[in-house]
Amino acid sequence: MFIKKILIPFVFLLLPTILFSQVKHDTLIGTPVPVDSTLRIKNLNPFFNLHVDSTLKYPLLINKDVAKYYWFLKNSPVGLKINKDNGELTFKAEKSFFLSGRLKYDFEYKVSLSVQNLDKPEERVDTNFILLFYNTEIIPSKVKPTVTSTLFIEEGDTVSFKLQCDNGNFPIQEITFFSNYPIKSSTPVTKCDDDFTWYAPFDFIKETDKDKVKKLEIYFIGTNKFNSRDTALVNIIVKESINYPQQTKEFSRLKSEIEKYILQLKSSFRIVDKKIRKVKGTRTSFDMVSASTAMGGTVFSSLPNSDQQTTGKILPSVGVALLPVKEASAPTSSSDQNTATLIRSSIKRLEYLIADNQLVGDRDPNILDKTRKLKEELKQSQIQLIDIPIAEDNTSSKELDDYFNNPKVNKKYKLKHNN
């Protein structure tokens, strides 16, 4: 029993020695220890977040002898550097970089990082990390149209300008607009640098608008990703203007209508004038017969033969008897003469009016007055000649002009001055 008590503590004291000897033996003759041979960066941070005016110093570590390796960057933002010998990243985020636009807030810069063995180029690690800058000072983004706040245009003009943006911490991502009158831009307006284009229609100014001027207010609203807004206002003062294309067509249509009416009047004048000439010829024939009969009676009365003297007494009565026949078959009508004179004067007046109101170029400033004069004169002539039937025949316009301008016809209707 005594021996048993002595051996048990001895066994416990000897056991660690035996176990250590066994481990040592296994190490010397047994299992190999793994070696870290693949090149790798031990402390790479995939994301760096820097405040403005802060400084970054971050030494990168590898599992190899750093003296045998070369460090370099690609796509690095301005100011970011790496020590090619020991892999230390350095950066000072100066505020001037952001004010000049060389760096941006809240923008993820993806930087490529590489480390390579100088003696074995194939031993190399290529990776990347993200660098982002933030600022606690809020710089608002603004919408800035490339025009002044007030524009003056006329109906028929086109307004076009670009919507630029002064981006602060958070850039403007979307632009919308609304106005006090329903309008539509002919070019899409959704983001910065889009063009706003609007054509002012000729009916934009209504009859009820005071001073024939209308003020259009357009509000451009820019929104960033946090729904913060900036609004820019552009006032467009629109003045009433002449719709030259439409008015030119109206003037041409009215001129053609007057020219057609003139031809109809010339045709009517030709018919009335020929009727007057025919009546005049008939009355002249009767007058010649009456005169010849009276002369014959005088001749026969002076002859010695009694029968011839009797005939001479009868012939003057025959001439007198022709007068009722003449009046019945070709009565004098001063109305026809007056009608012909009225038609002729209307034709002359309309022709002079057309010649005196010709358009001067495509944008004649007096086109409205000239059109109004033509309308008024045409209406007045139509009312004045409302009882005169408008004749339409197959006579060409050249023949009607030649007849109307015939010197004999002109002489008949020429004004006679009493001395």
C-alpha positions in Angstrom: 0.0 0.0 0.0 2.8 2.3 0.7 4.5 1.6 -2.6 1.3 2.3 -4.4 1.0 5.7 -2.8 4.6 6.6 -3.9 4.2 5.4 -7.5 1.1 7.4 -8.4 2.6 10.9 -7.9 5.7 9.8 -9.7 3.7 8.7 -12.7 1.9 12.2 -12.9 5.3 13.9 -12.7 6.8 11.8 -15.4 3.8 12.1 -17.9 4.5 15.7 -19.2 8.1 14.7 -19.9 7.0 11.7 -21.8 4.4 13.7 -23.8 6.9 16.5 -24.6 9.4 13.9 -25.7 6.8 12.4 -28.0 5.9 15.8 -29.5 9.5 16.6 -30.1 10.1 13.3 -31.7 7.1 13.8 -34.0 8.4 17.2 -35.0 11.8 15.9 -35.8 10.7 12.9 -37.8 7.1 13.4 -38.7 4.4 16.0 -39.9 5.7 19.0 -42.0 4.8 22.6 -41.0 2.9 24.6 -43.8 4.8 27.7 -45.2 3.0 31.0 -46.2 4.4 31.4 -49.8 1.5 33.2 -51.7 2.0 37.0 -51.9 -0.9 38.8 -50.2 -1.7 42.1 -48.6 -2.5 41.5 -45.0 -4.2 44.8 -44.0 -6.0 46.1 -47.1 -9.1 48.1 -46.2 -11.6 48.0 -49.1 -13.2 51.3 -48.3 -11.8 54.7 -47.1 -14.1 57.5 -46.1 -12.4 60.9 -45.6 -13.5 64.3 -44.4 -12.4 67.5 -46.2 -9.1 68.8 -44.9 -8.3 65.5 -43.2 -5.1 63.5 -43.8 -4.7 59.9 -44.6 -1.6 57.8 -43.7 -2.1 54.1 -44.1 0.8 51.7 -44.4 0.0 48.6 -46.4 1.6 45.3 -45.2 2.5 42.2 -47.1 3.6 38.7 -46.0 6.9 39.1 -47.7 10.1 41.1 -47.4 8.8 44.6 -48.4 12.2 45.6 -49.7 11.9 43.3 -52.7 8.5 44.7 -53.9 7.3 47.7 -55.8 3.9 49.5 -55.1 1.9 51.5 -57.6 -1.7 52.9 -58.2 -4.0 53.3 -61.2 -7.0 55.6 -61.6 -6.1 57.4 -58.4 -7.8 60.8 -57.7 -5.7 63.9 -57.4 -3.7 64.1 -54.2 -3.6 60.3 -53.5 -0.1 58.9 -53.4 1.6 55.7 -52.4 5.2 55.1 -51.4 6.6 52.8 -54.0 9.1 51.2 -51.6 7.0 50.6 -48.4 3.4 50.8 -49.6 2.3 53.7 -47.4 -0.9 55.5 -48.7 -0.9 59.2 -48.1 -3.6 61.8 -48.9 -4.6 65.3 -47.7 -8.1 66.2 -48.8 -7.6 70.0 -49.4 -10.7 72.1 -49.8 -9.3 73.7 -52.9 -9.5 70.4 -54.7 -13.3 70.5 -54.3 -13.8 74.2 -54.9 -12.0 73.9 -58.2 -14.1 70.8 -59.2 -11.1 68.5 -59.3 -12.7 66.3 -56.6 -16.3 65.7 -55.8 -18.2 65.0 -52.7 -20.2 61.8 -52.2 -18.6 60.2 -55.2 -17.0 56.8 -55.0 -13.5 56.8 -56.5 -12.4 53.2 -57.4 -8.6 53.0 -57.1 -6.6 50.1 -58.5 -3.7 49.0 -56.3 -0.8 46.7 -57.3 2.3 45.3 -55.6 4.9 43.4 -57.7 8.1 41.5 -57.0 11.1 43.4 -58.6 12.9 40.1 -59.4 9.9 38.0 -60.3 7.3 40.1 -62.3 4.9 37.2 -62.3 4.6 37.4 -58.5 2.1 40.2 -58.3 -1.1 41.2 -56.5 -3.8 43.4 -58.2 -6.7 44.6 -56.2 -8.7 47.8 -55.6 -10.4 49.9 -53.0 -12.9 52.7 -52.8 -12.2 56.2 -51.7 -15.1 58.6 -50.8 -15.1 62.2 -49.5 -17.7 63.8 -47.3 -18.1 67.3 -45.9 -20.2 68.4 -42.9 -20.5 71.9 -44.5 -23.6 71.8 -46.7 -23.2 73.4 -50.1 -26.5 73.6 -51.9 -26.9 72.7 -55.6 -28.5 75.4 -57.7 -30.3 75.5 -61.1 -28.9 78.3 -63.3 -30.5 79.0 -66.7 -28.2 80.6 -69.2 -30.5 83.6 -69.6 -31.4 86.6 -67.5 -34.5 86.3 -65.2 -36.6 88.4 -67.6 -36.9 88.0 -71.4 -38.8 90.1 -73.9 -40.1 88.4 -77.1 -42.9 88.7 -79.6 -45.5 86.3 -80.9 -43.9 84.0 -83.4 -40.5 84.0 -81.7 -38.7 81.0 -80.3 -37.0 80.9 -76.9 -34.2 78.5 -76.3 -31.7 78.3 -73.5 -29.7 75.7 -71.5 -30.4 74.7 -67.9 -27.0 74.5 -66.2 -26.4 73.4 -62.6 -24.0 74.6 -59.8 -23.6 71.3 -58.0 -22.7 71.3 -54.3 -22.5 68.4 -51.9 -25.3 66.5 -53.6 -25.7 67.1 -57.3 -29.1 67.8 -58.9 -30.4 64.6 -60.5 -33.7 65.7 -61.9 -35.3 68.9 -63.2 -38.9 69.6 -63.8 -40.8 72.9 -64.6 -44.2 74.4 -64.4 -45.7 77.8 -65.5 -48.6 80.1 -65.0 -49.9 79.3 -68.5 -50.0 75.8 -70.1 -46.9 75.5 -72.3 -44.7 72.6 -73.5 -41.0 72.6 -74.3 -40.2 71.2 -77.8 -37.1 69.6 -76.3 -37.1 67.3 -73.2 -36.2 69.0 -69.8 -35.3 66.3 -67.2 -31.7 66.9 -66.1 -28.9 69.4 -66.0 -27.6 70.8 -69.4 -30.9 70.1 -71.1 -32.2 72.7 -73.4 -35.6 74.4 -72.9 -37.2 75.5 -76.2 -40.6 77.1 -76.6 -42.3 78.7 -79.6 -44.7 81.6 -78.8 -47.8 81.0 -80.9 -49.5 83.9 -82.6 -52.7 83.4 -80.7 -51.0 83.5 -77.3 -52.2 87.1 -76.7 -56.0 87.2 -76.4 -58.3 90.1 -77.1 -59.0 90.5 -73.4 -55.3 90.9 -72.5 -54.5 94.4 -71.3 -52.0 96.3 -73.4 -51.7 93.3 -75.7 -48.9 91.9 -73.4 -48.8 88.7 -71.4 -46.3 87.7 -68.7 -45.3 84.0 -68.7 -43.6 82.7 -65.5 -41.6 79.5 -65.7 -40.4 77.8 -62.6 -37.5 75.2 -63.0 -37.2 72.9 -60.0 -34.0 70.8 -59.5 -34.1 67.9 -57.0 -31.2 65.8 -55.6 -31.3 62.3 -54.3 -32.5 63.5 -50.8 -35.4 65.5 -52.5 -33.8 68.8 -51.6 -35.0 71.4 -54.1 -33.8 74.5 -55.8 -36.0 76.7 -57.9 -35.1 79.1 -60.7 -37.6 81.6 -62.1 -37.6 82.9 -65.7 -40.1 85.6 -66.7 -41.0 85.9 -70.4 -42.8 89.0 -71.5 -44.7 88.2 -74.7 -45.9 91.1 -76.9 -48.5 90.8 -79.6 -47.2 90.5 -83.1 -48.4 90.1 -86.7 -48.9 86.6 -88.0 -47.1 87.3 -91.3 -47.5 83.9 -92.9 -51.2 83.9 -92.3 -51.7 87.6 -93.1 -49.8 87.2 -96.3 -52.1 84.3 -97.4 -55.1 86.4 -96.4 -53.8 89.4 -98.5 -53.1 87.1 -101.5 -56.6 85.6 -101.3 -58.2 89.0 -101.0 -56.2 90.3 -104.0 -57.2 87.4 -106.1 -60.8 87.9 -105.2 -60.7 91.6 -106.2 -58.9 90.8 -109.5 -61.7 88.2 -110.3 -64.3 90.8 -109.4 -62.7 93.3 -111.7 -62.8 90.9 -114.6 -66.5 90.3 -113.9 -67.1 94.1 -113.9 -65.2 94.5 -117.1 -67.4 91.9 -118.7 -70.5 93.7 -117.5 -69.1 97.0 -118.7 -68.5 95.5 -122.2 -72.1 94.3 -122.4 -73.6 97.6 -121.2 -71.3 99.6 -123.5 -72.2 97.5 -126.6 -75.9 98.0 -125.8 -75.4 101.7 -125.6 -73.5 101.7 -128.9 -76.3 99.6 -130.6 -79.0 101.9 -129.4 -77.0 104.9 -130.5 -76.5 103.3 -134.0 -80.3 102.6 -134.3 -81.3 106.2 -133.3 -78.7 107.6 -135.7 -80.2 105.5 -138.6 -83.7 106.8 -137.8 -82.3 110.4 -137.7 -80.6 110.0 -141.0 -83.8 108.6 -142.6 -85.9 111.4 -141.1 -83.5 114.0 -142.4 -83.3 112.4 -145.8 -87.1 112.3 -146.0 -87.4 116.0 -145.0 -84.7 116.9 -147.5 -86.5 114.9 -150.2 -89.8 116.7 -149.5 -88.1 120.0 -150.0 -86.6 118.9 -153.3 -89.8 117.4 -154.6 -91.8 120.6 -153.6 -89.6 122.7 -155.9 -90.2 120.6 -159.0 -92.7 121.8 -161.6 -94.7 118.5 -161.8 -97.8 118.7 -159.5 -97.6 115.0 -158.6 -94.0 115.5 -157.5 -95.0 118.6 -155.5 -97.7 116.5 -153.8 -95.0 113.9 -152.9 -92.9 116.7 -151.6 -95.7 117.7 -149.3 -96.1 114.1 -148.0 -92.4 113.2 -147.4 -91.9 115.6 -144.4 -94.9 114.0 -142.7 -93.2 110.6 -143.2 -90.1 111.9 -141.5 -92.1 113.2 -138.6 -93.9 109.8 -138.4 -90.6 108.1 -137.9 -89.9 109.8 -134.6 -92.4 107.8 -132.6 -91.0 104.6 -134.2 -87.5 105.6 -133.3 -88.4 106.3 -129.7 -90.3 103.0 -129.5 -87.6 100.8 -131.1 -84.5 102.6 -129.6 -85.6 104.7 -126.6 -83.0 106.9 -125.0 -81.8 105.6 -121.7 -79.6 107.7 -119.5 -79.5 104.8 -116.9 -77.4 102.6 -119.2 -74.9 105.4 -119.7 -74.8 106.1 -115.9 -74.4 102.3 -115.2 -71.5 102.0 -117.6 -69.8 105.1 -116.1 -70.3 103.7 -112.5 -68.9 100.3 -113.5 -65.9 101.9 -115.2 -65.1 104.2 -112.2 -65.4 101.2 -109.8 -62.9 99.2 -111.9 -60.5 102.1 -112.1 -60.7 102.6 -108.3 -60.1 98.9 -107.5 -57.2 98.7 -109.9 -55.6 101.8 -108.4 -56.2 100.4 -104.9 -54.4 97.1 -105.7 -51.5 99.0 -107.3 -51.2 101.4 -104.3 -51.3 98.6 -101.6 -48.7 96.1 -102.8 -46.8 94.3 -100.1 -43.2 95.4 -99.4 -41.3 92.1 -98.7 -42.4 89.1 -96.6 -42.8 91.2 -93.4 -44.5 94.4 -94.5 -45.3 96.3 -91.2 -48.4 97.8 -92.9 -49.9 94.5 -94.1 -52.9 94.8 -91.7 -53.8 98.3 -92.9 -53.4 97.3 -96.5 -55.6 94.3 -96.1 -58.2 96.3 -94.3 -58.3 98.9 -97.1 -58.8 96.2 -99.7 -61.6 94.6 -97.7 -63.4 98.0 -97.2 -63.1 99.0 -100.8 -64.3 95.7 -102.2 -67.3 95.7 -99.8 -68.1 99.3 -100.8 -68.0 98.5 -104.5 -70.1 95.4 -104.1 -72.7 97.4 -102.2 -72.7 100.2 -104.8 -73.1 97.8 -107.7 -75.5 95.4 -105.9 -78.3 96.0 -108.5 -76.0 95.5 -111.5 -76.0 91.9 -112.7 -72.5 90.4 -112.8 -71.9 89.0 -116.2 -69.8 85.9 -116.8 -68.8 85.0 -120.4 -66.0 83.1 -122.1 -64.1 86.2 -123.1 -60.5 86.0 -122.0 -59.1 88.5 -119.5 -56.8 89.9 -122.3 -59.7 90.6 -124.6 -61.6 92.3 -121.7 -58.5 94.4 -120.9 -58.1 95.4 -124.5 -61.7 96.4 -124.8 -61.7 98.4 -121.5 -58.5 100.2 -122.4 -59.5 100.9 -126.0 -58.8 104.6 -126.9 -62.2 105.0 -128.5 -63.9 103.6 -125.3 -61.7 105.8 -123.1 -62.6 108.9 -125.2 -66.3 108.2 -124.8 -66.1 108.2 -121.0 -63.4 110.8 -120.6 -64.4 113.8 -118.4 -65.2 116.9 -120.5 -64.1 120.2 -119.1 -66.2 123.3 -119.9 -64.1 126.3 -120.8 
